[in-house]
Amino acid sequence: MTARQTTFLIRPVRPEEYEALGELIVAAYHSLPDVRNHQESYDRRLRDVTTRTEVSSVLVAVGPGVELLGGVTYVRGSDDPYSEGLREGEAGMRMLAVHPARQRHGIGRALTQACLERAHAAGRKRLVLHTGSWMPGAIRLYERMGFVRRPDIDFTPAPGIDLIAYSFELRAVTE
């Protein structure tokens, strides 16, 4: 697949892809300009696709030849261990990552859209996510897609890791 091709499919991750997806996510996070000092412990969590698939939905973008291009964890609701404080009626998404060589080709947008569609189909009223100020590309993507900044649900999971929240209201779509 060349950098100009944008043909890919979004689908659930397969067990034989867990390890490769974990490494892709770590590579994408390490490509950020400000890799955090907690990275080693978080890298273990990013690599653990197996555990995420046991309780959440992990989606991947694949290109021709089943090349992994990116992935995301869709969090069904507040009872999911990856919920980060979701409230009743909300869904979430976590650990969105696109292979560093494949960024800016619509893959992150398609993975985000797939999460929005799942939340809508499940009757959720909003999709919530957290990101960091050190992820300006992700912030631009979310804002362009219509996500709204939600400082009331920002949080700090570890010292020096300030996560900022965004949400997308699905009520207007379902009413």
C-alpha positions in Angstrom: 0.0 0.0 0.0 1.5 3.3 -1.0 1.0 6.5 1.1 -1.5 7.8 -1.5 -3.8 4.8 -1.3 -6.6 5.2 1.2 -8.6 1.9 0.8 -9.1 0.1 4.0 -11.7 -1.8 6.0 -12.7 -1.3 9.6 -13.6 -4.5 11.5 -13.1 -6.2 14.9 -9.5 -7.3 15.6 -8.7 -11.0 15.2 -6.8 -13.0 17.8 -3.8 -13.5 15.5 -3.5 -9.7 15.2 -3.5 -8.9 19.0 0.3 -8.7 19.3 0.9 -6.8 16.1 -1.9 -4.3 17.0 -0.3 -3.8 20.5 3.1 -3.0 18.9 1.4 -0.6 16.3 -0.3 1.3 19.2 2.9 1.6 21.1 4.8 2.8 18.0 2.1 5.4 17.3 2.2 6.7 20.9 6.0 6.8 20.8 5.9 8.9 17.6 4.2 11.7 19.6 6.5 14.8 20.2 6.2 14.5 24.0 6.4 10.9 25.2 5.5 10.9 28.9 7.7 9.6 31.7 5.0 6.9 32.6 5.4 5.4 29.2 6.9 2.0 30.2 3.9 1.0 32.4 1.4 2.5 29.9 3.1 0.6 27.1 2.3 -2.7 28.8 -1.4 -1.6 28.9 -1.3 -0.5 25.2 0.1 -3.8 24.2 -2.5 -5.8 26.1 -5.1 -6.1 23.3 -6.1 -9.5 24.6 -7.5 -8.1 27.9 -9.3 -5.3 26.1 -11.1 -7.6 23.8 -12.4 -9.6 26.8 -14.4 -6.6 28.0 -14.5 -4.1 25.2 -14.7 -4.0 21.4 -11.3 -3.5 19.7 -11.6 -2.4 16.1 -8.9 -2.3 13.5 -8.3 -0.6 10.1 -6.8 -3.0 7.6 -5.5 -2.4 4.2 -4.9 -4.7 1.2 -3.2 -7.9 2.3 -4.6 -7.5 5.8 -2.0 -4.8 6.6 -2.8 -3.4 10.1 -3.1 0.4 9.7 -4.6 1.4 13.1 -6.9 0.5 15.9 -9.2 1.8 18.6 -11.0 0.4 21.7 -14.7 1.1 21.8 -16.0 1.2 25.3 -19.7 0.2 25.5 -20.7 1.9 28.7 -20.1 2.8 32.3 -19.8 -0.8 33.4 -16.8 -1.4 31.1 -13.4 -1.4 33.1 -12.0 0.9 30.4 -14.8 3.5 30.9 -12.8 6.3 32.6 -15.8 7.5 34.5 -18.5 7.2 31.8 -22.0 8.0 33.0 -25.2 6.1 32.2 -26.1 6.4 28.5 -22.5 7.2 27.4 -20.1 5.2 25.3 -16.4 5.9 25.0 -13.3 5.3 22.9 -9.7 4.7 24.0 -6.3 4.1 22.6 -6.9 5.3 19.1 -3.7 4.8 17.1 -2.7 4.9 13.5 0.6 3.5 12.2 2.9 6.5 12.1 3.6 6.0 8.3 -0.2 5.9 7.6 -1.3 9.0 9.5 -3.3 11.8 7.8 -5.0 9.4 5.4 -8.5 9.2 7.0 -7.8 6.1 9.1 -8.2 7.8 12.5 -11.4 9.5 11.3 -12.8 6.2 10.0 -12.0 4.5 13.3 -13.6 7.3 15.3 -16.7 7.2 13.0 -17.0 3.5 13.6 -17.1 4.2 17.3 -19.8 6.9 16.8 -21.8 4.4 14.7 -21.6 1.7 17.4 -22.7 4.2 20.1 -25.6 5.4 18.0 -26.7 1.8 17.2 -26.6 1.0 20.9 -28.8 3.9 21.7 -26.1 5.9 23.6 -26.7 9.6 24.0 -23.0 10.6 23.6 -19.5 9.3 22.9 -16.9 10.5 25.3 -13.1 10.4 24.9 -10.0 11.7 26.7 -6.8 12.9 25.0 -3.8 14.9 25.9 -2.6 18.4 24.9 0.5 16.6 23.5 -1.8 15.0 20.8 -2.6 18.1 18.6 -3.4 16.0 15.5 -6.0 14.0 17.5 -7.5 17.2 18.9 -7.9 18.7 15.4 -9.5 15.5 14.2 -12.1 15.4 17.0 -12.9 19.1 16.7 -13.4 18.8 13.0 -15.7 15.9 13.5 -17.9 17.9 15.8 -16.7 16.8 19.2 -17.0 19.4 21.9 -14.5 20.2 24.6 -15.7 19.0 28.1 -13.4 20.5 30.8 -15.9 19.4 33.5 -14.7 15.8 33.0 -11.0 16.3 32.5 -8.9 14.1 34.8 -5.4 13.2 35.8 -4.8 9.4 35.9 -1.1 9.8 37.0 1.0 12.8 38.1 1.8 15.0 35.2 -0.7 13.2 32.9 -3.6 15.7 32.4 -6.2 14.3 30.1 -8.7 16.6 28.4 -12.2 15.4 27.6 -14.3 15.7 24.4 -17.8 14.4 23.7 -20.1 14.0 20.7 -23.8 14.3 21.3 -25.8 11.6 19.6 -29.2 12.6 20.8 -29.8 14.9 17.9 -29.0 12.1 15.5 -31.4 9.6 17.3 -34.4 12.0 17.9 
